[in-house]
Amino acid sequence: MTAIIEIVAALLLLAGASVVALAALGVARLPDPFSRMHAAAKAGVAGAGLLLLGAGLTFGTTGAILITLGAVVFLVLTAPLASHALGRAAYVSGAPLGAASQADALAGILQRHIFDPASRPIASPQPMPRAPSPARPRPRQEATAIPLPQAQHPVEPMLHDRTGTTLMPLRRILLGLGGGPAQREAAAMAVELARPHGAKVLGLSGAGLEPRRWRGPLPVGGAYWAEWLASRSRSQMREAAATALAEFREIAAANPEVETMARHEEAASEDLVRLLAGQDLVIVPAGIGPHGAESSPGHETAATLAAAHIVPVLRVRRRPTSIRGVLLIVDSSPGCGRLAAGLLRSGLWSSAPVSILPVADDRRGVREMVETQAELLRDHGRRVAVMAPIDLDFEADDLSARLACFDAAVVSCLSTRYGGFFDSIRNCAFETAAESVPLVLLP
């Protein structure tokens, strides 16, 4: 019996040491704080737990075994909680995700700071001033892959409507050239919005390619295959960007009265923060993700940019001839409380009637939010109608038929399938609107 116990103790010690060694390798090799924290948590629970059990069996006394069991229970109860708390803090503070991450499941759930690699994480990025104050020295700017927008004219006076609400003057419009079936429609929409305001349109292609950070953690022997796959993906994205850029130049040539400029940048997503902060509106085609591939609404470029809360994002599926009606979808999420104010400040579709669709108005605060936003819109002279509410178990085809009369929608996000298990298996009103309404504004 003693020999068997010694063999089991040796196996436990060997297994624990192996887990700790693999965790150390993961901490050294994995690309982002979240995956490294995952590896470190394995060392703290599985690795240390096996070592403690092996040490307890080696001593062989009842007291030693009880102490090691208590220590293992303590590790199981505390280490996962500590790892979760550290991961949440890293996410909220803006720690960048690794290139191997295909989706951000917490987008729209937790308020995430924007990570600026040239400085510290910033919590509330504000639009950059068009001209520095003459009384203060101009701050030194760090080098970045994307140059900062420079002020070329004095600050324009802010526009107001007849009730005194501040409207956003459209002077700079950023057009995402990600490709896809809706790219030409998005380019035409950008030129159409820029023409009456005299705004400049900047077409940006290649954003998100991240050539030096594309490859994530690799298994043994997978370096060649991963490099080939990454190279092939980059080539496909460059081809799509080139096609989108050619379409944009064609539309710009047909509208010489609109000042346009095209740029191709292969930089990390975090480097785009400075450029976004210098724009008044971002227009992106529907159905395209950050890496140029076809994506679901929750993973689109529009959803990623809107989650940063830097500038309003207009998602274009097709360009309607006129805006017959604007739809506001209001549910219990906090972001729905600023939809009416965002629509008013944008100055878009000022003459179109507005309809508000409550989703699950039996939830706390939804009815009050709908009434408040309807009153705000009426106070600013907008025609408002509150539609019959829908519950969470609605049929997507029925809702699509109801939304057929609307040409634009204002929503807080493109998907709510990350709020929990039941939200992931139900139909999503935001996704149905994104697939049914030609234009979606994310203020």
C-alpha positions in Angstrom: 0.0 0.0 0.0 2.8 2.4 0.8 4.4 1.9 -2.6 1.1 2.6 -4.3 0.6 5.8 -2.4 4.1 6.9 -3.3 3.5 6.2 -7.0 0.2 8.2 -6.9 2.0 11.0 -5.1 4.8 11.1 -7.6 2.3 11.1 -10.5 0.3 14.0 -8.9 3.6 16.0 -8.4 4.6 15.3 -12.0 1.2 16.2 -13.4 1.1 19.4 -11.3 4.6 20.4 -12.4 3.6 19.7 -16.1 0.5 22.0 -15.8 2.6 24.8 -14.2 5.2 24.5 -17.0 2.6 24.6 -19.7 0.9 27.6 -18.0 4.3 29.4 -17.9 4.7 28.7 -21.6 1.2 30.1 -22.3 2.0 33.2 -20.3 5.1 33.7 -22.4 3.5 32.9 -25.8 -0.1 34.0 -25.8 -0.8 37.4 -27.4 -3.2 39.3 -25.1 -3.8 39.7 -21.4 -7.0 37.7 -21.5 -5.5 34.5 -22.9 -2.4 34.9 -20.7 -4.7 35.3 -17.7 -6.5 32.1 -18.7 -3.2 30.2 -18.7 -2.1 31.7 -15.4 -5.4 30.6 -13.8 -4.7 27.0 -14.8 -1.4 27.1 -12.9 -3.1 28.5 -9.8 -5.9 26.0 -9.6 -5.0 22.8 -11.5 -1.2 23.0 -11.2 -0.9 24.1 -7.6 -3.8 21.8 -6.6 -2.1 18.7 -8.0 1.2 19.7 -6.3 -0.6 20.2 -3.0 -2.3 16.8 -3.2 1.0 15.1 -4.1 2.7 16.8 -1.2 0.0 15.7 1.2 0.2 12.1 0.1 4.0 12.2 0.3 3.8 13.2 4.0 1.1 10.5 4.5 -0.3 11.9 7.8 -4.0 12.6 8.3 -3.2 16.2 9.3 -1.2 16.8 6.1 -3.9 15.4 3.9 -6.6 17.5 5.6 -4.5 20.7 5.2 -3.8 20.1 1.6 -7.5 19.3 0.9 -8.5 22.6 2.6 -5.9 24.5 0.6 -7.2 23.0 -2.7 -10.8 23.9 -1.8 -9.6 27.4 -1.0 -7.9 27.7 -4.4 -11.0 26.4 -6.2 -13.2 29.0 -4.5 -10.9 32.0 -4.9 -8.7 31.7 -7.9 -11.4 31.7 -10.6 -13.1 34.7 -9.0 -9.8 36.6 -8.9 -9.1 35.7 -12.5 -12.6 36.8 -13.5 -12.2 40.1 -11.7 -8.8 40.8 -13.3 -10.2 39.9 -16.7 -13.1 42.3 -16.3 -10.8 45.1 -15.1 -8.6 44.5 -18.1 -11.5 44.6 -20.5 -13.1 47.7 -19.0 -9.7 49.6 -18.9 -9.3 49.0 -22.7 -6.7 46.2 -22.9 -6.5 45.1 -26.6 -7.9 41.8 -27.7 -5.6 39.4 -29.5 -5.6 39.1 -33.3 -7.0 35.5 -33.0 -10.2 36.8 -31.4 -13.0 36.7 -33.9 -15.7 38.4 -31.9 -16.2 40.6 -28.8 -19.0 38.9 -26.8 -19.1 41.7 -24.3 -19.6 44.5 -26.9 -22.5 46.6 -25.8 -22.7 44.9 -22.4 -19.8 46.4 -20.6 -18.6 50.0 -21.1 -15.1 49.5 -22.6 -12.5 52.3 -22.7 -10.7 53.0 -25.9 -7.1 51.9 -25.8 -4.8 54.4 -27.5 -1.3 52.9 -28.1 0.3 56.3 -28.3 -0.7 57.2 -24.7 -2.8 55.8 -21.9 -6.3 54.3 -22.1 -8.9 57.1 -22.4 -12.3 56.7 -20.9 -14.4 59.2 -22.8 -12.8 60.2 -26.1 -14.0 63.5 -27.3 -13.9 64.9 -30.9 -10.6 66.6 -31.5 -10.7 70.4 -31.7 -10.5 71.9 -35.2 -7.9 74.5 -34.1 -5.8 74.8 -30.9 -6.5 77.6 -28.4 -4.1 80.5 -29.1 -3.6 81.0 -25.3 -2.1 77.5 -24.8 0.9 75.9 -26.5 0.2 73.1 -29.0 0.7 69.7 -27.3 3.3 67.4 -28.7 1.7 64.7 -30.9 3.0 61.1 -30.8 3.8 59.3 -34.0 1.1 57.0 -35.3 0.3 55.0 -38.4 -2.6 57.3 -39.2 -1.9 61.1 -39.2 -4.1 63.3 -37.1 -6.6 65.5 -39.0 -5.2 69.0 -39.1 -7.3 72.1 -38.8 -7.4 74.1 -42.1 -10.1 76.6 -41.3 -11.5 78.4 -38.2 -14.1 76.7 -36.1 -17.5 76.7 -37.7 -20.4 78.1 -35.7 -22.6 75.4 -34.3 -26.0 75.0 -36.0 -29.3 75.0 -34.1 -32.8 74.2 -35.0 -35.8 76.4 -34.4 -36.1 75.2 -30.8 -32.4 75.8 -30.0 -31.2 72.2 -30.2 -27.5 72.0 -31.2 -27.2 70.2 -34.5 -24.0 68.4 -35.6 -22.5 70.3 -38.6 -21.3 67.8 -41.2 -17.8 68.9 -42.2 -16.0 65.5 -42.3 -17.5 62.2 -43.3 -15.5 59.0 -43.0 -16.5 56.2 -45.5 -15.4 52.7 -44.7 -14.2 50.9 -47.9 -14.6 47.3 -46.7 -16.2 45.9 -49.8 -19.3 43.8 -50.0 -22.6 44.1 -51.9 -23.6 47.4 -50.2 -20.3 49.2 -50.7 -21.4 51.2 -53.8 -24.7 52.2 -52.0 -22.7 53.4 -49.0 -20.3 55.5 -51.2 -23.3 57.1 -53.0 -24.9 57.8 -49.6 -21.7 59.5 -48.3 -21.5 61.8 -51.4 -25.2 62.5 -51.2 -25.0 63.6 -47.5 -21.8 65.6 -48.1 -23.1 67.7 -51.1 -25.6 70.0 -49.3 -23.3 70.6 -46.3 -20.1 71.1 -48.3 -18.5 68.3 -46.3 -15.3 66.4 -47.1 -15.5 62.7 -47.6 -12.5 60.5 -46.7 -12.6 56.9 -48.0 -10.6 54.6 -45.8 -9.7 51.1 -46.9 -7.6 48.3 -45.3 -8.5 49.2 -41.7 -8.1 46.2 -39.4 -5.7 44.2 -41.5 -3.0 44.3 -38.7 -0.3 42.6 -40.8 2.1 42.2 -37.9 -0.4 41.0 -35.3 -2.6 38.8 -37.4 -1.3 35.5 -36.1 -2.4 34.3 -32.6 -1.2 31.4 -30.5 0.0 28.5 -32.6 0.1 24.8 -31.9 3.3 22.9 -32.4 4.0 22.5 -36.2 1.3 24.9 -37.2 3.4 28.0 -38.0 3.6 27.4 -41.7 -0.1 26.7 -42.1 -1.1 29.7 -40.0 1.2 32.0 -42.0 -0.2 30.7 -45.3 -3.7 31.1 -44.1 -3.1 34.6 -42.8 -1.3 35.6 -46.1 -4.2 34.3 -48.1 -6.8 36.2 -46.0 -4.8 39.4 -46.3 -4.7 39.0 -50.1 -8.4 38.5 -50.3 -9.0 41.6 -48.1 -6.7 43.7 -50.2 -8.5 42.7 -53.3 -11.9 43.6 -51.8 -10.4 46.9 -50.6 -9.0 47.7 -54.1 -12.4 47.0 -55.6 -14.2 49.2 -53.1 -11.6 52.0 -53.6 -12.2 51.8 -57.4 -15.9 52.2 -56.9 -15.4 55.1 -54.6 -13.2 56.9 -57.1 -15.7 56.3 -59.8 -18.5 57.9 -57.8 -16.3 60.8 -56.7 -15.4 61.5 -60.3 -19.1 61.7 -61.2 -19.6 64.3 -58.3 -16.7 66.8 -58.7 -18.4 69.4 -56.5 -17.8 67.1 -53.4 -14.3 67.2 -52.0 -13.1 63.6 -51.6 -9.9 61.8 -50.6 -9.0 58.1 -50.4 -6.5 56.4 -48.0 -5.4 52.9 -47.5 -4.1 52.0 -44.0 -3.0 48.6 -42.8 -3.0 49.4 -39.1 -4.3 47.9 -35.8 -7.9 48.8 -34.9 -6.7 50.8 -31.9 -4.8 53.2 -34.2 -8.1 54.3 -35.8 -9.3 56.1 -32.7 -7.5 59.3 -33.5 -9.0 59.4 -37.1 -12.5 58.6 -35.9 -12.3 61.4 -33.3 -11.8 63.9 -36.2 -15.0 63.0 -38.1 -18.6 64.1 -37.8 -20.1 60.9 -39.2 -18.9 57.4 -40.2 -20.7 55.6 -43.0 -20.1 51.8 -43.4 -21.6 49.2 -45.7 -23.8 46.6 -44.1 -22.8 42.9 -43.7 -19.0 43.4 -43.6 -16.8 42.7 -40.5 -13.6 44.4 -39.3 -11.5 42.0 -41.4 -13.4 42.4 -44.6 -15.3 39.2 -44.4 -19.1 38.8 -44.4 -20.4 39.0 -40.8 -23.6 38.8 -38.8 -25.0 42.1 -37.6 -23.5 41.8 -34.1 -20.0 41.4 -35.5 -20.1 44.0 -38.3 -17.7 46.9 -38.5 -20.7 49.2 -37.8 -21.3 47.5 -34.4 -17.5 47.6 -33.5 -17.3 51.4 -34.3 -20.5 52.2 -32.6 -19.4 50.4 -29.4 -16.6 53.0 -29.0 -19.2 55.9 -28.7 -16.9 58.3 -30.5 -18.9 59.4 -33.5 -22.3 58.5 -34.9 -22.3 55.5 -37.3 -24.6 55.2 -40.3 -25.0 51.6 -41.6 -26.1 51.4 -45.2 -27.7 48.3 -46.7 -29.2 50.2 -49.7 -29.8 53.8 -50.6 -33.6 54.7 -50.6 -34.9 57.4 -52.9 -36.6 59.1 -50.0 -37.0 58.7 -46.3 -40.7 57.9 -45.7 -40.4 57.2 -42.0 -37.8 56.8 -39.2 -38.1 54.0 -36.6 -36.7 54.1 -33.0 -36.5 50.7 -31.4 -36.6 51.0 -27.6 -36.0 48.2 -25.1 -34.7 48.0 -21.6 -31.0 48.5 -22.5 -29.5 51.8 -21.2 -28.3 52.9 -24.6 -31.9 53.2 -25.9 -32.3 56.3 -23.6 -30.2 58.5 -25.9 -31.8 57.5 -29.3 -34.1 60.5 -29.6 -31.4 63.0 -28.6 -28.9 61.4 -31.0 -31.3 61.7 -33.9 -32.0 65.3 -33.1 -28.3 66.3 -32.8 -27.4 64.5 -36.0 -29.8 66.7 -38.0 -30.6 63.7 -40.3 -34.1 63.2 -41.8 -35.5 66.2 -40.0 -38.8 66.2 -42.0 -39.6 62.5 -41.8 -42.2 61.2 -39.3 -40.8 59.2 -36.4 -42.3 56.0 -35.0 -41.2 54.4 -31.7 -41.4 50.6 -31.3 -41.3 49.4 -27.7 -39.8 45.9 -27.2 -41.0 44.0 -24.1 -42.6 47.1 -22.5 -43.5 45.0 -19.5 -39.9 45.3 -18.4 -39.0 48.0 -15.9 -38.5 51.4 -17.4 -39.4 50.7 -21.0 -42.7 52.5 -21.0 -41.3 55.5 -19.2 -38.3 55.6 -21.7 -40.7 55.5 -24.7 -42.9 58.4 -23.3 -39.8 60.5 -22.5 -38.3 60.2 -25.9 -41.7 60.8 -27.7 -42.1 63.9 -25.6 -38.6 65.1 -26.5 -39.2 64.6 -30.2 -42.6 66.4 -30.1 -41.0 69.3 -28.3 -38.7 69.7 -31.2 -41.5 69.7 -33.8 -41.2 66.1 -34.9 -44.3 64.0 -35.8 -44.2 61.0 -33.5 -46.3 57.9 -33.2 -45.9 55.1 -30.7 -46.4 51.7 -32.2 -48.0 48.6 -30.6 -45.3 46.9 -28.5 -43.8 43.5 -29.3 -42.8 40.9 -26.8 -39.6 38.9 -26.7 -41.1 35.9 -28.5 -42.1 37.7 -31.7 -41.9 36.2 -35.2 -39.1 37.7 -37.3 -41.2 37.5 -40.5 -44.1 39.4 -38.9 -41.8 42.1 -37.6 -40.1 42.4 -41.0 -43.5 43.0 -42.6 -44.2 45.8 -40.1 -40.9 47.5 -40.8 -41.3 47.5 -44.6 -42.7 51.0 -44.5 -39.6 52.5 -42.8 -36.4 53.6 -44.7 -34.3 54.5 -41.6 -34.0 53.2 -38.1 -32.2 54.5 -35.0 -31.0 51.7 -32.6 -28.5 51.4 -29.8 -26.8 48.3 -31.1 -27.1 45.8 -34.0 -27.6 42.7 -31.8 -28.6 41.8 -28.3 -27.7 38.1 -28.5 -25.0 38.6 -25.9 -27.2 39.5 -22.9 -27.6 35.9 -21.7 -28.7 32.4 -22.7 -32.3 33.3 -23.4 -31.4 36.4 -25.5 -29.1 34.2 -27.6 -31.9 31.8 -28.6 -34.7 34.4 -29.2 -35.2 36.5 -32.3 -33.5 39.9 -32.0 -35.5 43.0 -32.9 -32.3 44.9 -33.7 -31.0 42.2 -36.1 -34.5 42.1 -37.8 -34.4 45.8 -38.3 -30.8 45.7 -39.6 -31.9 43.1 -42.2 -35.2 44.9 -43.1 -34.5 48.7 -43.0 -32.1 50.2 -45.6 -30.4 52.7 -43.2 -29.5 52.2 -39.6 -28.1 55.0 -37.4 -26.1 54.2 -34.3 -25.8 57.5 -32.5 
